[in-house]
Amino acid sequence: MKTRIGILTGGGDCPGLNAVIRSVVIAAAQRGWATVGILGGFDGLLQPVHARELLPEDMDGLLYLGGTILGTSNRGRFTAKVGHGAVRQIDPAILAEAKAGFDQLELRALVVVGGDGSLTIGLQCQEAGIPVVGVPKTIDNDIGGTVVTFGFDTAVSFATDALDRLRSTAQSHQRVMVCEMMGRYAGWIALHSGISGGADVILLPEIPYDIVTTAGGAEATGGWFREARLGGIATQVAEQIQELTGKETRVCVLGHLQRGGVPTTFDRLICTRFGVSVVRLIAEERYGRMVSLQPPDTTDVAIADAIGKLRTVPLDGDLVRTARALGICLGDR
């Protein structure tokens, strides 16, 4: 019987998901295997099963196509993360139903492409008897076990381009522009694009900043509450700047624009390498592993060692030192 492997994409969408799918399908076909795409994330394994076979000849154009042809979800019955660091055990009956769907499709292994939450679900599926291999995905670049995740470079490139555009209009009108980016608890996008875009001030979740703000009705001095994200802070920062300096201030929130679009060359290459590597893990029956980029090579780590370890910007690292040396304010001085 022909070997069949499954692949699903979970969590938020991200540039490069289709490039990973393409790479897995083509690399599997080179071994004589068939690939089945699970539709709508993990829920596609539940009854009635939603899946379709993915053929190599159908992969044309996916290398540069944004989004995911399989669909994805970060809600529903498969939710293993409640906030940062809080793990929720999925109902064993749901996991058993997913295992039945996996068996119904006659799959050898399941490729899970996702971030910390999706890989946490994948590990629980592994423990429930589904052979799982993982591919790390997030624009936030905050997963442990890999130097970089795919989608990050594309998000940074877009954010830097946005800063370039904002700078020209700011100079034309003598305004202050405050740009809010994604990143949740990690400031990788803000720091990379801020330095590349010539920002004067970069506020990171890792560094308390010296502005009085409000959150949940209570005042907080010296930074946003540590258990909260910086989402929505741009307007409050802009109001403070305008009040303190008298300069006209405008806000731009990039939001989900960072998740879409064509992946960069760098991300396309990572996605392709990850796809090939994950198929190799299946061939070697090395399950419960996640592919990882450790330049110059791709390698792999245990999923259990990668999840639950938020990868934040090191405050003593070269990036922060570079920003300070350029006179960029990080809010703490």
C-alpha positions in Angstrom: 0.0 0.0 0.0 1.2 3.5 -0.9 2.5 5.5 2.1 0.2 8.5 2.9 1.1 11.4 5.2 -1.1 14.2 6.4 -0.4 17.9 6.7 -2.4 20.7 8.4 -1.8 24.3 9.2 -2.9 25.7 12.6 -3.1 29.0 14.4 -2.9 32.4 12.6 -2.1 32.6 9.0 1.4 33.5 8.0 3.4 34.2 4.8 5.0 30.9 3.6 2.4 28.4 4.7 1.7 27.4 1.1 5.4 27.2 0.4 5.7 24.6 3.2 2.8 22.6 1.9 4.3 22.6 -1.6 7.7 21.4 -0.4 6.2 18.6 1.7 4.0 17.4 -1.2 6.8 17.4 -3.7 9.4 15.9 -1.4 6.9 13.2 -0.4 6.1 12.4 -4.0 9.8 12.0 -4.7 9.7 9.1 -2.2 6.6 7.6 -3.9 4.3 8.9 -1.0 0.9 10.6 -1.2 0.1 13.7 0.8 -3.3 14.4 2.3 -4.2 17.9 3.3 -6.3 18.2 6.5 -8.8 21.2 6.0 -9.4 23.8 8.6 -6.7 22.8 11.1 -7.0 20.0 13.6 -10.8 20.1 13.5 -10.5 18.6 10.0 -9.6 15.3 11.7 -12.9 15.1 13.5 -16.1 13.6 12.1 -17.0 14.1 9.4 -13.3 14.2 8.3 -12.4 17.1 6.0 -9.4 16.3 3.9 -8.2 16.1 0.3 -5.3 14.6 -1.5 -2.6 17.0 -2.6 -0.9 16.3 -5.9 2.5 17.6 -7.1 1.0 18.9 -10.3 -1.4 21.1 -8.2 1.5 22.8 -6.4 2.4 25.3 -9.1 2.1 28.8 -7.9 2.0 28.0 -4.2 5.6 29.0 -3.6 4.7 32.7 -3.6 1.0 32.5 -2.6 0.0 34.0 0.7 -2.3 32.4 3.2 -3.0 28.6 3.3 -4.9 26.5 0.8 -5.8 24.2 3.6 -7.4 26.8 5.8 -6.6 27.3 9.5 -8.1 28.0 12.9 -7.0 29.2 16.3 -10.4 28.6 17.9 -12.7 25.7 18.7 -12.3 22.4 20.4 -8.5 22.2 19.7 -7.3 25.0 22.0 -4.3 24.1 24.1 -3.1 27.5 25.1 -5.0 30.0 27.2 -2.8 33.1 27.2 1.0 32.9 27.4 2.3 29.8 29.2 -1.1 28.5 30.3 -1.5 25.0 28.8 -5.0 23.4 28.6 -5.3 19.7 28.2 -7.6 18.8 25.3 -10.5 16.5 26.1 -9.2 12.9 25.7 -12.5 12.1 23.8 -11.6 14.7 21.2 -8.1 13.4 20.8 -9.4 9.9 20.4 -11.8 11.1 17.7 -8.9 12.8 16.0 -6.9 9.6 16.1 -9.9 7.8 14.6 -9.9 10.3 11.8 -6.2 9.9 11.3 -6.6 6.1 11.0 -9.6 6.5 8.7 -7.3 8.4 6.3 -4.7 5.7 6.6 -1.9 8.1 7.4 1.6 7.2 8.4 2.3 10.5 10.1 0.9 14.0 10.5 2.8 17.2 9.7 1.7 20.1 12.0 2.7 23.5 10.7 2.1 26.1 13.4 3.2 28.2 16.3 3.5 27.4 20.0 -0.2 26.7 20.4 -0.5 24.4 17.4 2.7 22.5 18.3 1.4 22.1 21.9 -1.8 20.5 20.4 0.5 18.4 18.1 2.4 17.1 21.1 -0.9 16.1 22.8 -1.9 14.3 19.6 1.4 12.5 19.6 0.8 11.4 23.1 -2.7 10.2 22.0 -1.1 7.9 19.4 -0.8 10.1 16.3 2.8 10.2 15.0 3.5 14.0 14.7 6.3 16.1 13.2 6.3 19.8 13.5 7.2 22.9 11.4 7.6 26.1 13.4 5.6 29.1 12.1 5.0 32.5 13.5 5.6 36.1 12.3 6.5 36.9 16.0 9.7 34.7 15.9 9.1 33.7 19.5 9.3 29.9 19.4 12.2 28.2 21.1 14.4 25.6 19.5 15.1 27.5 16.2 17.0 30.6 15.3 14.2 31.9 13.2 10.6 31.0 12.2 9.3 31.4 8.7 7.0 34.4 8.2 9.1 36.6 10.4 11.3 38.0 7.6 8.3 38.8 5.5 6.6 40.6 8.4 9.7 42.6 9.1 10.1 43.6 5.4 6.6 44.8 5.3 6.9 46.7 8.6 10.1 48.4 7.4 8.5 49.4 4.1 5.6 50.9 6.2 8.1 52.9 8.3 9.7 54.3 5.1 6.4 55.5 3.9 5.4 57.0 7.2 8.6 58.8 7.5 8.0 60.7 4.2 4.6 61.9 5.2 5.8 62.7 8.7 8.5 64.9 7.3 6.1 66.6 4.9 3.7 67.6 7.6 6.2 67.9 10.5 4.3 65.3 12.4 5.2 62.5 14.8 4.1 59.1 13.6 3.5 56.2 16.0 3.4 52.8 14.3 2.1 49.7 16.1 3.2 46.2 15.1 2.4 42.7 16.0 4.6 40.6 18.3 2.6 39.9 21.4 5.1 39.3 24.2 8.2 39.5 21.9 9.6 42.6 20.3 11.5 41.0 17.4 9.4 42.6 14.6 9.5 46.1 16.2 13.2 46.0 16.9 14.3 44.6 13.5 12.1 46.9 11.5 12.6 49.9 13.8 16.4 49.8 13.4 16.1 49.1 9.7 13.5 51.9 9.3 15.5 54.5 11.2 13.0 54.8 14.1 13.7 57.4 16.9 12.0 55.3 19.6 11.2 51.6 19.8 9.0 50.3 22.6 9.4 46.5 23.3 7.4 44.2 25.6 10.7 43.1 27.1 11.6 46.7 28.3 9.3 48.7 30.7 8.9 52.2 29.2 8.6 55.4 31.2 5.2 56.6 30.1 2.1 56.7 32.3 -0.7 54.6 30.7 -3.9 53.0 31.8 -5.0 49.4 31.5 -8.1 47.9 32.8 -9.0 51.2 34.5 -5.8 51.2 36.6 -2.8 53.5 36.1 0.6 51.9 35.4 3.8 53.8 35.5 7.1 52.5 34.0 5.5 50.3 31.5 2.5 48.2 30.4 1.4 45.5 32.8 3.9 42.7 32.4 1.2 40.0 31.9 -0.5 42.0 29.1 0.4 42.5 25.5 1.3 45.9 24.0 -1.7 45.7 21.6 -3.6 48.9 21.4 -0.9 51.0 23.1 0.0 53.2 20.1 -3.0 55.6 20.6 -2.1 56.1 24.3 1.6 56.7 23.4 0.6 59.1 20.7 -1.6 61.1 23.1 1.3 61.3 25.6 3.7 62.5 22.9 1.4 65.1 21.6 0.6 66.3 25.2 4.3 66.5 26.2 5.8 67.9 23.0 2.9 69.8 21.4 3.7 68.2 18.1 0.8 66.9 15.9 0.9 63.1 16.2 -0.7 60.3 14.1 -1.1 56.6 14.7 -0.7 53.7 12.2 -1.6 50.2 13.3 -0.3 47.6 10.8 -2.4 44.8 12.3 -3.2 41.8 10.1 -1.5 43.4 7.1 1.7 41.8 8.4 0.3 38.3 8.1 -0.6 38.4 4.4 1.1 38.8 1.1 3.9 37.2 -0.8 6.7 35.6 1.3 10.2 37.0 0.9 12.9 35.0 -0.8 14.4 34.3 2.6 11.1 32.9 3.9 10.5 30.9 0.7 13.8 29.2 1.1 13.3 28.4 4.8 9.8 27.0 4.0 11.2 24.8 1.3 14.0 23.5 3.5 11.7 22.9 6.4 9.3 20.9 4.2 12.0 18.7 2.9 13.4 18.2 6.4 10.1 17.2 7.9 9.6 14.6 5.2 13.0 13.2 6.1 12.0 13.0 9.7 9.0 10.9 8.8 11.1 8.6 6.6 13.4 8.1 9.6 10.4 7.6 11.9 11.6 10.3 14.2 8.3 11.5 15.5 7.6 14.1 18.2 10.3 16.3 16.6 10.2 19.8 15.2 12.4 21.0 12.3 14.7 23.8 13.2 17.0 26.3 11.6 20.5 26.4 13.1 22.6 28.1 10.4 23.9 27.0 8.1 21.9 23.8 8.5 18.4 22.7 9.2 18.2 20.3 12.1 15.5 19.2 14.5 14.6 19.3 18.2 12.0 17.6 20.4 8.7 19.4 20.2 8.5 19.2 24.0 11.8 21.2 24.2 10.6 23.9 21.9 7.1 24.8 23.1 6.3 26.7 26.3 9.6 28.6 26.1 8.8 32.1 24.9 11.8 33.4 22.9 12.1 37.1 23.7 14.6 39.7 22.6 17.7 39.4 24.8 18.3 42.7 26.5 22.1 42.2 26.5 22.1 41.1 22.9 23.7 42.8 19.9 20.4 44.1 18.5 19.6 46.1 21.7 23.2 47.3 21.9 23.0 48.4 18.3 19.9 50.4 18.9 21.3 52.1 22.0 24.6 52.9 20.2 22.5 54.7 17.5 20.8 56.8 20.1 17.4 55.0 19.6 15.3 55.4 22.7 13.9 52.1 24.1 11.7 53.8 26.6 13.7 53.0 29.7 16.2 56.0 29.7 
